[in-house]
């Protein structure tokens, strides 16, 4: 078990990591989700022992390892910018941590070939990294992390440079590999969809602070605050400030959205409503949608989906619509909001006003 106890990191008086308590159990997959510069890499470096916290302590299986250097910890780390030994073959790159650990030749050969097959590297075992593509070099670094059999495996956006098909395959396989080893698996990403696909647990980060930690699906469906909800949205979360009055949410004194059952506990007064882009539709999808008038800004066609940017009462919204929809700019259209998935937040603090959504989001 890895424990961060009130850990923080400051540089020149500025927080890179704000005071953080976090517990990661063996055999678990833990995703660090946040935008660039949110603190994901800084937090991983503290976990690994590459940096020391300014305050607080790091514990592994009950022992204080705060001052234990990374060389004396059984840690494997793979960065988006892969690191390999240029003079060694792919085989020897993968084998290197086992040779350092004194493993026998048969074990090394078996584990190298097993990892190479998993990562589609078997035809390239005799090549040096400089004779590989970028994706093949990244897979070599991943294979080396797999065979190390580390207690803590840290992957910092490791799949960003791989082609789509291989990335999807590895997203499915990697959690199985590391969970079976009993290691603590920490995976940093900027992509909410990747966190959802990997599953496990997720810690959302913003400006060096862990805003929430829990089962990935729970953090996604039940964000503790607006910042967490925004981190877990791609395309960006749609929001609007309204006033709750009786059975309706009001805009400029006029009813715009009926209060759904799951938000009926909210007191009258100011509220920020939020919802994901895929909960807005071009047509009434079920008996729970509310029609709204909006103005089109731009349509982006992405394969079998369309991102339709809208202006609703001065707020920029995005609708994720299935199919190809090339809607002309500056057109008034009717869109339909599925109010079952509305989230409500305090306008002053950003804290969630309702603990849970009633349906899968």
C-alpha positions in Angstrom: 0.0 0.0 0.0 1.3 3.5 -0.9 0.3 6.4 1.3 0.8 10.0 0.8 0.3 11.8 4.2 -0.3 15.5 3.9 2.3 15.6 1.1 3.0 18.9 -0.6 5.7 20.3 -3.0 6.6 23.9 -3.3 9.1 25.5 -5.7 10.2 29.1 -5.1 7.3 29.5 -2.7 4.7 28.3 -5.2 2.7 25.1 -4.8 3.4 22.4 -7.4 1.5 19.9 -5.3 -0.9 21.2 -2.6 -1.3 19.3 0.7 -2.5 15.8 -0.4 -3.6 12.7 1.4 -3.9 9.7 -0.9 -3.9 5.9 -0.3 -3.3 3.4 -3.2 -3.7 -0.3 -2.5 -1.8 -3.2 -4.1 -3.2 -4.7 -7.2 -5.2 -1.6 -8.1 -5.2 0.6 -11.2 -5.2 4.3 -10.3 -5.6 7.0 -12.9 -4.4 10.6 -12.4 -6.7 12.7 -14.6 -6.2 16.4 -15.3 -5.2 19.0 -17.8 -1.6 19.8 -18.7 0.3 21.3 -15.7 -2.3 20.0 -13.3 0.4 18.3 -11.2 0.2 14.7 -12.5 3.9 14.3 -13.2 4.9 16.1 -10.0 2.7 13.8 -8.0 4.2 10.7 -9.7 7.8 12.0 -9.0 6.9 12.2 -5.3 5.4 8.7 -5.3 8.5 7.3 -7.0 11.1 9.1 -4.8 12.5 11.1 -7.7 11.6 14.2 -5.6 11.2 14.8 -1.9 8.0 16.5 -0.6 8.4 19.9 1.0 6.0 18.8 3.7 4.4 15.5 4.6 5.6 11.9 4.2 5.4 9.0 1.8 4.8 5.4 3.2 4.9 2.0 1.5 3.5 -1.0 3.2 3.6 0.9 6.5 7.3 2.0 6.2 8.3 5.6 5.8 10.1 5.9 2.5 10.2 9.7 2.2 13.9 9.8 2.3 14.6 6.6 0.4 16.0 7.3 -3.0 14.4 5.9 -6.1 17.3 3.6 -6.7 16.4 1.7 -3.5 12.7 1.4 -4.4 11.2 -1.2 -6.7 9.6 1.3 -9.0 9.1 1.3 -12.8 8.3 4.5 -14.7 7.4 5.1 -18.3 7.0 8.6 -19.7 5.3 9.9 -22.8 8.8 10.7 -24.1 10.2 7.2 -24.1 13.7 6.4 -22.7 15.7 3.5 -24.0 19.4 2.5 -24.1 20.4 3.4 -27.7 23.4 1.0 -27.9 21.4 -2.0 -26.8 19.1 -4.2 -28.8 15.4 -4.3 -28.1 15.9 -7.6 -26.4 18.6 -6.3 -24.1 16.6 -3.1 -23.4 13.7 -5.2 -22.2 16.0 -7.6 -20.3 18.0 -4.9 -18.6 16.1 -4.7 -15.3 16.1 -8.5 -14.9 19.8 -8.7 -15.5 20.4 -6.0 -12.9 18.2 -8.1 -10.5 20.3 -11.2 -11.2 17.6 -13.3 -12.8 18.7 -16.5 -14.6 19.0 -16.7 -18.3 16.0 -18.9 -18.9 13.7 -16.6 -16.9 15.0 -13.5 -18.7 14.4 -15.2 -22.1 10.9 -16.3 -21.2 9.8 -12.9 -19.8 11.4 -10.9 -22.6 9.6 -13.0 -25.3 6.3 -12.9 -23.4 6.4 -9.1 -23.1 7.6 -8.7 -26.7 4.7 -10.8 -28.0 2.2 -8.8 -26.0 3.5 -5.5 -27.3 4.0 -6.6 -30.9 7.8 -6.4 -30.7 8.9 -10.0 -31.6 10.1 -9.1 -35.1 12.3 -6.3 -33.8 14.1 -7.9 -30.8 17.5 -7.8 -32.6 17.2 -4.1 -33.7 18.5 -1.1 -31.7 16.0 1.6 -30.7 17.3 4.1 -33.4 16.1 1.6 -36.0 12.5 1.6 -34.7 9.5 3.9 -35.1 8.5 6.2 -32.3 5.6 3.9 -31.4 7.9 0.8 -31.4 10.4 2.6 -29.1 7.6 3.5 -26.7 6.4 -0.2 -26.7 10.0 -1.2 -25.8 10.0 1.1 -22.8 6.6 -0.4 -21.8 7.9 -3.9 -22.1 10.8 -3.1 -19.9 8.4 -1.8 -17.2 6.3 -5.0 -17.5 9.2 -7.4 -16.9 10.7 -5.4 -14.0 7.9 -6.8 -11.7 7.9 -3.6 -9.7 5.9 -2.9 -6.6 4.9 0.5 -8.1 4.4 1.1 -11.8 4.0 4.8 -12.9 2.9 5.5 -16.5 2.9 9.1 -17.5 0.7 9.4 -20.6 2.5 6.3 -22.1 0.2 5.6 -25.0 0.0 9.2 -26.5 2.5 8.4 -29.3 1.0 5.1 -30.4 -1.4 4.5 -33.2 -5.1 4.3 -32.4 -5.6 0.5 -32.8 -2.6 -0.5 -30.6 -3.5 2.2 -28.1 -7.0 0.7 -27.7 -5.6 -2.8 -27.4 -3.1 -1.8 -24.7 -5.6 0.2 -22.7 -7.5 -3.1 -22.4 -4.5 -5.3 -21.6 -2.4 -3.1 -19.3 -4.7 -3.1 -16.3 -4.9 -6.9 -16.5 -1.1 -7.3 -16.6 -0.3 -5.1 -13.6 -3.3 -6.2 -11.5 -2.2 -9.8 -11.8 1.3 -8.8 -10.6 -0.1 -7.3 -7.4 1.6 -4.0 -8.2 0.2 -0.5 -7.6 -0.5 0.8 -11.1 -0.6 4.6 -11.5 -1.5 6.0 -15.0 -1.6 9.7 -15.8 -3.7 11.0 -18.6 -5.4 14.2 -19.8 -8.2 12.3 -21.5 -11.5 11.6 -19.6 -12.4 8.9 -22.1 -9.1 7.1 -21.3 -9.8 7.1 -17.6 -13.3 5.7 -18.1 -11.9 3.0 -20.4 -9.2 2.0 -17.9 -11.6 1.9 -15.0 -10.2 1.3 -11.6 -9.9 4.4 -9.4 -9.3 8.0 -10.5 -7.8 11.0 -8.8 -8.8 14.3 -10.5 -6.2 17.0 -10.3 -6.4 20.8 -10.8 -3.5 23.3 -10.2 -1.7 20.8 -8.0 -4.6 19.8 -5.9 -6.4 16.4 -5.8 -10.0 17.4 -6.1 -11.5 14.0 -5.7 -10.5 10.3 -5.5 -12.6 7.2 -5.8 -13.8 4.5 -8.2 -13.6 6.0 -11.7 -17.2 5.6 -12.6 -18.3 7.2 -9.2 -16.1 10.2 -9.7 -17.5 10.7 -13.2 -21.1 10.2 -12.2 -20.9 12.0 -8.8 -18.3 14.8 -8.9 -17.9 16.5 -5.6 -17.6 19.9 -7.2 -17.8 21.8 -10.5 -14.0 21.7 -11.0 -14.0 17.9 -10.9 -17.0 17.7 -13.2 -15.2 20.0 -15.7 -12.0 17.8 -15.5 -14.1 14.8 -16.4 -15.7 16.3 -19.5 -14.4 16.1 -23.1 -15.9 18.0 -25.0 -16.1 20.6 -22.3 -18.9 20.5 -19.7 -21.9 22.7 -20.5 -22.9 25.1 -17.6 -25.4 27.8 -16.9 -26.2 30.0 -13.9 -29.9 30.0 -13.0 -32.3 30.6 -10.2 -34.3 27.8 -8.6 -37.8 29.0 -7.9 -40.5 26.4 -7.0 -40.8 23.9 -9.8 -38.5 25.7 -12.3 -35.1 27.0 -12.9 -35.3 30.6 -14.1 -33.3 32.7 -16.5 -33.8 36.5 -16.4 -37.0 35.8 -14.4 -38.5 33.3 -16.9 -38.8 29.5 -16.5 -36.4 27.6 -18.8 -35.9 24.2 -17.3 -38.3 22.3 -15.0 -36.7 21.0 -11.8 -36.1 17.2 -12.3 -37.0 14.9 -9.4 -33.4 14.3 -8.4 -32.8 18.0 -7.9 -36.0 18.7 -6.0 -34.1 18.8 -2.7 -32.3 22.0 -3.7 -33.4 25.1 -2.0 -34.7 28.1 -3.9 -32.0 30.5 -5.0 -28.9 30.7 -7.3 -27.5 27.5 -8.7 -25.1 26.4 -11.5 -26.4 23.6 -13.6 -24.1 21.4 -15.7 -24.4 18.6 -18.1 -22.3 16.5 -20.5 -22.4 17.3 -24.3 -23.9 13.9 -25.1 -27.0 14.7 -22.9 -28.1 17.4 -25.4 -30.0 16.2 -28.5 -31.2 17.6 -31.8 -34.5 15.8 -31.4 -36.7 14.8 -28.4 -35.1 11.5 -27.4 -37.4 10.4 -24.5 -40.0 11.8 -22.2 -37.4 13.5 -20.0 -36.0 16.1 -22.5 -36.6 19.8 -22.2 -36.7 21.8 -25.5 -34.5 24.9 -25.6 -33.8 27.5 -28.3 -30.1 28.1 -29.2 -28.1 29.7 -32.0 -25.5 27.6 -33.9 -21.9 28.8 -33.9 -20.1 26.1 -35.8 -20.5 22.4 -36.7 -17.5 20.0 -36.5 -17.9 16.6 -38.2 -15.7 13.9 -36.7 -16.3 10.6 -38.4 -19.7 9.3 -37.3 -20.2 12.1 -34.8 -20.7 15.9 -34.9 -19.8 18.5 -32.4 -22.3 21.3 -32.7 -21.2 24.5 -30.9 -24.2 26.6 -29.7 -24.9 29.9 -28.1 -27.6 29.6 -25.4 -28.4 32.9 -23.6 -24.8 34.0 -24.0 -23.3 30.7 -22.8 -21.3 28.6 -25.2 -22.4 25.0 -25.2 -21.3 21.9 -27.2 -23.7 19.2 -28.3 -22.3 15.8 -29.2 -24.7 14.4 -31.8 -24.5 11.0 -33.5 -24.3 11.1 -37.3 -23.2 13.8 -39.7 -24.9 17.2 -39.1 -23.6 20.1 -41.1 -25.8 22.9 -39.7 -25.4 26.4 -41.1 -23.8 29.0 -38.8 -26.0 31.6 -36.9 -29.2 29.5 -37.2 -31.8 29.4 -34.5 -32.6 25.7 -33.7 -34.4 23.8 -31.0 -32.3 21.4 -28.9 -33.4 19.0 -26.3 -31.8 18.6 -22.8 -32.1 15.3 -20.9 -32.7 16.8 -17.5 -32.2 13.4 -15.7 -28.5 14.0 -16.0 -28.3 17.6 -14.8 -25.8 18.3 -12.1 -26.2 21.2 -9.7 -23.5 23.2 -7.9 -23.4 26.0 -5.5 -22.6 29.2 -7.4 -20.2 30.5 -4.6 -18.3 27.4 -3.6 -18.7 25.2 -6.6 -19.7 22.3 -4.3 -22.2 19.7 -5.6 -25.7 20.3 -4.2 -26.8 16.7 -4.8 -24.7 13.7 -4.0 -25.6 11.4 -6.9 -27.2 11.2 -10.3 -30.2 8.7 -10.5 -29.1 7.1 -13.8 -25.9 6.1 -15.5 -24.3 9.1 -17.2 
